[in-house]
Amino acid sequence: MKRLFLAFLLFFAFFPFFSFGGAFSGEGSLRVIKTEWFDVIYSDKSEESARKIASVADSFYREITERLGTDMYQRFPVSVTPAVESMNAFFTVAPYNSIVVYDTSPSEVLDMHEDTIEAVFYHELTHAVTLNMKSPFMRGMSRLSDSFNLAGVSLTSFWFEGAAVSMEGRGTSGGRMNDPFTTQLVTAAKMRAEAKVAGFPSWRDVTGARDTVPGGNDAYVFGAAFATYLQETYGMELYGKFWENAGTSCTLSFCAGVFETTYGIGLSEAWRGFYEWIPVPESFAGGGGCLPRDKKRNRRYIRTMDVFAGGKSPSIAFYDSQSQAVFIVDAASSKTRRLLSLSDVQSIRFSPDGKKLAVTRLVSRSNVKSESGVIDIAGRSYKTISKSDSFFASFAPDGSFVTSGASSLKNGAVSLCPPVPAGEGRSARVVKDGLSWSIVVDGDGESRSFDMGGRIIHNLHYCGSFGGTDYLSFSWAELGRGFSTLSRAGIVSLSGGGGRVFLQKADWKAGILDCALISLGGGKMSFSCVVENFESHPLVTAEMDESGFEEFAFADDGGDDEHTVAAGDAGEGEARLDAGKYSPLPFYLKGSVFPFGTAEIYSREMDVVDTGVLGATFVSSNPWLGNMVSVSAGFSLVYGVGAFSASWSGGNDAVSMKLGGTCAVDSGGFYQATAAGGVSAVLCRFDCSSVVSGIDARFFRGTDDSDDSGSVEGTRAESKAYLSFSSIRRVCPGFRMYGGIAFQPFLLFEHSESVPEKDGGVSRFFNAGATVGARIPLFFPVTMSATLFPSSSRLASWSASLTLLSLEIQKGIPALSVFVHRFVVDASYAGKVAYEHGDSFDVARVREIAEDCSLSDVKDEVSVSASFSVSPNTGYFATSGSFSLGGAFVYRPHPGKGGRRIAGRVFASANF
């Protein structure tokens, strides 16, 4: 007990060290601003954004609760960090209510907000309010844990995100539901249904459980669209009542039961009304049609593209996130070639000579970071140039590589895409100021701004010269007309010192997310476009008439307006709030208390044999979930012992650590104790591969009563140190279409002692081994793996599998609250070879050991299995993982002693 007390004393002595990590890795000292209802935690780099949030937090909280008809009763920590260079935020109820905001440059994905950081915070705060609308009893349970909420059982991200996204606009023209770039996902689904290309998804199909494109994004957009429909049709009072009911009671029909209780009609009936509410573009209603459905194996999800017009014919470069690769397309012949694999590319831009591509991508390096580099097209190679603060990479008109650095989310003008050449030594960029967009052309020491007002401008490209006039292309949509239109194409013509802007007058067959003008003449215009097609973002050619475009008349004098774009003062009008030093202890003490124990009882081989569930567990963390702490105590009815456990885990995406232990006592005193720990670190990351090293260790001492032969007193220690290389990644669309190799050499150490003597009383084992693996994306995808000396009793193990059939379903099943992802048929072969180990380095005599082995040491099997991949289609479980349920026919060439040669089995396995 003295040692246990000392361990806890040391833990709290070094508590400031444990309080960092995660989203604040690499940051200095932290500060906190306390408002009436919030604790806003930040590092020095995010002070401006933190003060902005703190100045509006209480008023936002009041506004949201009033809109939903509830009250303010919870206090929330809000962490604002610049360490993650990817615009996002999240709210969580576990281990307690907290909001985390990534303070980085805004992107086009969230440019429909007047003030992005305030809008992002408002979104997360809406989650905080809706998920804390509970009955008095459940509010009382919140004193134990904020995660006690029945809405988390009945509702899915379709409802969670639907509420938050639908309320972002707050009665303004901003927000995603006012942005056709967002809402056209729903519009495209209705267009396909009306054209009988594909069925319109049911509400069960867009809960967020889908694991293929558009993935969880369908829950955001469909959920928000349906929430908007409910709010406009039935009013906010009833919508707030729905959330109150969801947090108060739960039925076997889950969200459908809550909905019918609130609205008095069935959810499916309301969904039919929602379908009729969704408008379709006038061009579609007039016979314009829509795009056909892509073949499953050819579905691309293009994230970014650019055009080079200086060759014999225009070339299009694009990045397909489904293949994690950059491609080049000849616009004239449509011939496509794969340049190279590269992970998480955000933007690409051609050099003026068309020989290189500037690339901006995200990498996991002590939290997600933005880096930039250059692709040599002829050499098909990539070189990293800048590893920080490089959100926009491109080439200047003289061919030099340039980057634009990161900045905090501020009021005033921000550039949302890399600058592009614009001919004759000019460059062009898109600038957003509040809810107003401009195309700014820089050259000869002057800047010319084409003010587009509330028309959202995305993806500016230089398309070359046609007839002595330079052309830029872009995609655009009118803010405030969500669901009314699709995104369209636009062009800028630059000649001499002047310029003109032309906008597409009517919607095309699909929303145009990105476009490049590739030919012009004879009254015709041809574009290479990335379009919204629900399950894909393909590259298509769109032929349009020049008459389909009209010149944009600017508000001031009908022409282009030259002026200087100036940033506003982000701090203007903000209250000056006092900040204090951040202390982690109050937040760790908040935590969650659960009325069951999780302390485990182990066998001498370190297998869990029971859990002391009669007890309680305390789980806590810092407000950004950088470190998790768990303490539990319980009683095991099976073994009649009391058990106590404690664990800690932390780190980031470069380094992770874990440490834990248990202690159990019975009526006679000490029963057993265990300890386990590990650390892993990413040594380096390449374009699509990484090298990781680590060590894991476990220790047991005490009594093992799990063996039928009787009680054993013993000690066991084991550890594994490894170095891993892996280049396995997705290489093309389709299930299991992964490619690459993996290699992991390792060292194993085992030491055990037992009384009475078992296995010789004392056993030691020290050896080296290795695992190799490969995945090959053939027509029938192949997965292979083999390990030399996987354990002290195995010489080798191996497996190989072939996916014979993968049938995508991606449907929610009525009445069962189950989502079915796919049906899969696999053929596999697996085996292992047993041997008697020596004391050390059996790897040095592997040939001798192999020669001594006989067929009686071999166990192997060939199997053909059929399974469904499913997940619960309700609550948090819908997005927490999936299960494989199926059966297999098994043939064992070498079944081993007492084994059956032919067998069948039913299996269920979890995939988290």
Buried (B, 14 or more C-beta within 10 A) or exposed (E): EEEEEEEEEEBEEEEEEBBBBBBBBBBEEBBBBBBEBBBBBBBEBBBBBBBBBBBBBBEBBBBBBEBBBBEBEBBBBBBBBBBBBBBBBBBBBBBBBBBBBBBBBBBBEBBBBBBBBBBBBBBBBBBBBBBBBBBEEBBEBBEBBBBBBBBBBBBBBBBBBBBBBBBBBBEBBBBBBBBBBBBBBBBBBBBBBBBEBBEBBBBBBBBBBBBBBBBBBBBBBBBBBBBBBBBEBBEBEBBBBBBBBBBBBBEEBBBBBBBBBBBEEEBBEBBEEBBEBBEBBEBBEEEBBBBEBBEBEEBBBBBBBBBBBBEEEBBBBBBBBBBBBBBBBBBEEEEEEBBBBBBBBBBBBBBBEBBBBBBBBBBBBBBBBBBBBBBBBEEEEBEBBBEEBBBBBBBBBEEEBBBBEBBBBBBBBBBBBBBBBBBEEBBBBBBBBBBBBBBBBBBEEEBBBBBBEBBBBBBBBBBBBBEEBBBBBBBBBBBBBBBBBBBBBBBBBBBEEEBBBBBBEBBBBBBBBBBBBBBBEEEEBBBBBBBBBBBBBBBBEBEBEEEBBEEBEBEEEEEBBEEEBEEEEBEEEBEEBEBEEBEBEEBBEBBBEBEEBBBBBBBBBBEEBBBBBBBBBBBBBBBBBBBBBBBBBBBBEEBEBBBBBBBBBBBBBBBBBBBBBBBBBBEEEEBBBBBBBBBBBBEEBEBBBBBBEBBBBBBBBBBBBBEEEEEBBBBBBBBBBBBBBBBBBBBBBBBBBBBBBBBBBBBBBBBBBBEEEBEEEEBBBBBBBBBBBBBBBEEBBBBBBBBBBBBBEBBBBBBBBBBBEBEBBBBBEEEEBBBBBBBBBBBBBBBBBBBEBBEEEBBEEBEEBEEEBEEEBBBBBBBBBBBBBBBBBBBBBBBEEBBBBBEBEBBBEBBBEEEEEEBEEEEEEEEE
